[in-house]
């Protein structure tokens, strides 16, 4: 307890007998006879300047007169209590004299509610902890893959259900999402395809001209765009646009317990939210890919005409004669797979959102990264697959 | 004569064509707990936001600590803000910071306060608002609604303000938690000499904590007075409010305890 009372006589103490003045006139501690007198305002603002002086007293027993203290707040009271604790550690005593009743009440209140620190067990940092963390990451990743398959299965099951119960299927939602995911993405996809065609034609012509093989620029453009780039880059753009919007829309519904509300109202979130979104992607991604292919070829043909003098008619003839339809098929086979990857990852991430806005942001950005990454991985697997088949 | 810390004169608040406050006058005295009541849409929270400087009114004057709060420099306004604390309805804690870091935020504005002391003071404020020590390490999303409110109060009290604004402090708490919060407000206002401006619907809170009650009705502060005064007012809404079935229960409990 803080000892109080005007009649206590303490031995002369203090490291310095000169008055210790604060730069700020807010709180001031001055030496007076056997002890010290604290005047001014002892609060959280004056604390930074007065505290070092107070702590400097912590040598032997200290007596402080508070009768002229104008104001004290909890931070000031805490400073006095802390000083007393420090003195006690060295076997000394702090006595406060002339404490005004309301100041005393405050000091007691602070002392009463002083937190009792609990020791935290620090996690050991060694090799085992590293392995532990690695193992957890691996398990987490495997669980994530499992969850994705769960989401895919859920989508397929609900799709079959929707086919068998067409009245429960939400056609309006499907049309809305087709518009959002497809129609609104047409300008950016078309522009991207066109520019890719231009770049390929230009770079290709520079290289092929050295061998006098300018005409092969048509094959270069046709194969690379139809087989790989058209659909892959479309999928990447759609992953960036759509996976994030799926996650944000579903995640904010999850955050505000709308998903739970749907469940209690006997509405299946999978049927109402996932099926229209993923189905919309399945429908529009091939179309968007086709648009990208078309504008890519147009861009390539234009650049070939300007740069190499290959007329559009010649480009067309070469394209139709020498490019196998296989390339187009190989390109389009990937589209539904990419659509599923993007849709499933977007919806899954939305369902992982917790109760706060921060997890919504984190899930949204991670959904985009995962979707793009998985699309590229899938594309690589397709390449290996078709190479083995020899197509 | 009591010292007036907040003086509102002729406050006008308007949303489009809809006038919420028209010539509203109100005085808040030092050291009192003032409860503001009123039906939904009478602009209790709007009034709180006006005084806290979050929404300038369309007309009227606000004097806080004798200073004109509407026509003062930004530095002066900041100085006033530092002497006031606001607890929002759901705590309004920063979700990316732990509770302790939340409480430390206002203290960061003070030059010279070293990190160790700041942390200790934050722990003290957390303990004073009735949270367990370990709650300081938690993120707001990991706390229950009642704990978030307490953490919000701890942050509002971080700089030992002279005035604290509480927006519906007991809304959404269970009766035990609400009663504990009432006691906390009362105890803090007594020991810290706080002036409390409290917006509430909770009759028990009004009974348990408020020295004075201000009733918002007909676009102004219709009546001010103690709880006992309120029971004798004939205005239909006020009568209904303080004599309704819920009010009677609250009065009875109070009388039983007295």
Interface residues (C-beta under 8 A of the other chain):
Chain A: X43 X44 X45 X47 X48 X49 X51 X73 X74 X75 X78 X82 X102 X105 X106 X109 X110 X113 X114 X115 X116 X117 X118 X120 X354 X355 X356 X357 X358
Chain B: X95 X96 X107 X110 X111 X112 X113 X114 X117 X120 X121 X123 X124 X125 X126 X127 X128 X133 X134 X137 X140 X141 X157 X159 X160 X187 X190 X191 X192 X193
